[in-house]
């Protein structure tokens, strides 16, 4: 008889624990749903919100932006504590002697046209790039997934170095600004084209914020390039512009083709052909026409 009473007493406790677990799961689900609603409002026109919410999940997670950000941060820390360096605020000797830096006289080492994105000239430089690519890249990757975001990012990195090698051929390159500006360019074009289909104050806010960030950043880059006379190697600002143009073309096509077949969009093929033509011209220019030392 005593055993029966003890068994009956445990049931309410088990039911309470199950109720608490179900309540916690429900609250987590509500928070996740609320988060995805905010992502859809920022990234997509209103007509696609329901489609996104029906498909929304974190599988796969935004792995590209997370991994590339960790890699850039890891390389920065490595050079910041490297023996010839010994400072964190503005990196000098270490990064200029790195095999990752793009240098015009070493442009035959083709990997430098991409590897420069892992290096940054100081804390301000890397924090700005990481902040922008995480705040913008993770929501973009939740909507468009890693392949599309990775393609746009890398297209911006390569376009930035190639554009710099043509229009500012004597300058070196470090930093992931080409990739960051590609994400911003694609997002900006999406916001402009779908302006009327989005919540008006939000659309205006997005466009104004992007213009302010780009104007301020490019302005400082031009100031450092042409006005500040420093003994350190000059760093080109053209990669910002090249990456932004790549984002406003290739990125725009990728980011406006949600819920559509990309390969059937003629704009996609126009952008791909245009990018290939630009790439081939840049290769020929660097081999035969560049004024940079060999």
N, C-alpha and C positions, 0 to 999 in steps of 0.2 A: 504493500500500500504506500509506503514511504517513497519507494522508487518511482511510482506513478506520479506522485506529487512533484518530485524533483524534475521529472521529465516535462511535466506541464509548465513548470515555472520558467524553463529555458526558452520556450517558444516565443513569448513576447519580446525577449531580448534579441533573438535572431531576427524577428520581424522588424524591430526598431533599427537594427544594423542594416538590413536590406533596404529599408525605407530611406535611411541616411545616404546609402550608396547611390540609390536611384536619384535622390534629390541632388547629390553632388554632380552626378553625370548629367542631369538635366540642366543644372546651372552652367556647367562647362560647355554643353551643347549650345546654350543660349549665347554665351560669350563668343564662341566660335562663329555662330551665325551672325551676330552683330558685327564682328570683325570683317567677315566676308561681305556684308552689306556695305560697309564703309569702303572696302577695296573696290567693289563694283561701281560705287558712285564716283570714285576718283579716277578709275581707269577706263570705264566703258560708257557709251551713250545709254540713255534710259531704256531704250528698246531691247537692250541685251542684258539688263540686270537680272531678269528672271532666269534666262538661259544660264548665266554664270552661276547663280545661286543653286540651280538644280544640279550642276556638275561640280560645284566647289568642293575641293578637298585639298589636303596638304600632302597627297601622295601623287607623284614624288614631291618632296619638300623643295624649297628654292635653293637647291644645292649649288648651282653654278655661282651665284653671287656670293654665297657664304664661303665657298672654297677659294674663289679668286681674291676675296677680301682678306682671308686668312693668309694666303700666300704672299700678298703684297705687304701685309703687316709683318709677317715673319722675315721677309727680306729686309724690310726697313730696320727691324730690331737687330738683325745680323750686322748690317753696316753701321748702325748707330753705336754698337759696342765693339766694333772692330778696332784693333790697336792703333792704327794711324788716325782714327777718327776722334774718339774720346769726347764727343758732344752729341746732343740730341736735337738741338733747336735747328741748326742749319748744317746739313751734311756737306762735306767738301771733298777731300782727297779720296775717300773710299769709293764713292759712287762714280767719280770721273774716271777712275782706273778700273772700274768693274767691266767684266766681259758682257754685261747685260745692257750697258748704256749705249744709246745710238750716238755714234760719232760720225760726222761726214767723211772723215779720212779713212774710216774703217767700214764703210758701207758695203764692201764686198763680203763682209761677214753678215750674211742675209738675216740671220736670226735676230740681229739687233733691231730690225724694223718692227719686231713684236716684243722682244724681251725687255725693252725700255720701260714697259708699263709696270714692271715689278719694282722699279726704283723710284724713290721720292727724295726731294731736296731738303726736307725738313719736316718737323712736326706739323706745322700749319698746312703744308702741302698734302701730306698723306691723310690728315684728319679731314680736310675738306673733301678730298676724293672719296674716302671711305664713307663719310657721312652721306654724301649725295648718292652714291651707288647703292648703299644699303636701304636708305629711305625710299628711293625710287625703284631700284632694281628688284627688291623682294616682292613688292606688290605686283610689279610687271610680270615677274616669274610665276607668281601664284595664278595669274590670269592666262599668260601665254606659254608658260612652261619654259624649262631651261634651254632647250635647243634654240628656240626663237630668240630669247634674250641673249644667249651666248653668241649666236651668229651676229646680231646687231652690235654687241659689245666689241667683238673681235674685228668686225668690219670697220668700226670706228678707230680702233687702235692702229690697224694697218693703214687706213686712209690718212690718219693723222701724221704718221711718219713719212708716208709717201708724199703727201702735200708739203710737209716741211722740207723734204729733200729737194723739191722743185722750187718752191717760192722763198725759202730761207735756207739755202743750201750750205751755209757756213756754220750753222748753229747745231748744237747737240740737243738731245731729247732725253728727259726722264719724266716719269709720272704716267698715271692711267687716265689723264684728262681726255684723251681721244675716245676711249671707251665710255667714260662717264658722259661726255657731250653727245655721243651717239644715242645713249638712252634718253637724254634730255631732249635731243632733237626729234626723235620719234614720238616721244610723249607730247612735246609741244605741238607738232603737226596734228596729232590726233585730237588735242584739245581745241585747236583752231578750226579744223575741218568739221568736227562734231559740236561746235560751240552752241548752236541753237538746240541741239538735242539733249544738252546737259543742263543741270540746275544752274541758272544764270549767275548768281553770285559766286558759286564755286568755280564756274568756267572762267570768269573774269579774274578771280583770285589766282588760279593756277597759271594763267598766262602772264599776269603781272609779276608773280614771284619768279617764274623762269626767266623773264626778261631782266629783272633786277639782278638775279644771281649771275646770269651770263654776262650782262653789261659790266658788273663789278669785277668779276673774275678776269675777263678778257682785258678790261681796262688796266688792272694791276699787272697782268702779264705783259702788255705792251709797254707799260711804264718801266718794268724791270728790264725789258729787252732793249729799249732805246734810250731811256733817260738816265737810269742809274748806271754810273760808270764803276763797275766792279772788276777786280782782277780775276774773278772766277770766270769759268767758261760761260758764254752766253747760252741761255736756254730759249728755244723757239716757242712762240705762242701760236704758230700756224697749226699745230696739231689740234688745238681746241676747235679751230674753224673747220679743218678737214673732218674731224670726228663728228662735229655738229651737222655738216652737210650729209655725211653718210647716214646719220640718224634720221634726217629729214627726208631722205629718199628710201633707203632700204628699211630703216626702222619704221618709218611711216607705213610702208606696205605691210610689214609684219604685224604691227600693232593695230592696224585697222582691219585685219582679216580674221578677227575672232569669229568662230562659228562658220567659217567659209573655207573652201579648198584653195590653198595658196597657189598651187601649181596651175590653176585655171584662171588666175588673175593676170591679165596682160601687163599690168603695172609691175608685177614681180619680175617678169622676164625683161622688161625695159630697164629696170634698176640693175638686174644682174648683168645684162649686156653692157650698160653704162659703166658699171664698176670694173668689169673685165677690161674694157677699153682704157679706162683711166689707169688701171694697174699696168697694162702693157706699155702705155706711154711713159709712165713713171720709170719702169725698168729700162726702157730705151734711153730716156733722158739721163738716168744715173750712169749708164754705161758710156754713152757717147757725148753728151752735151753739158753735163754738170760742171760748174766752175769750182766745185769743192776739190781740194787736193786728193789725189789717189792714195 
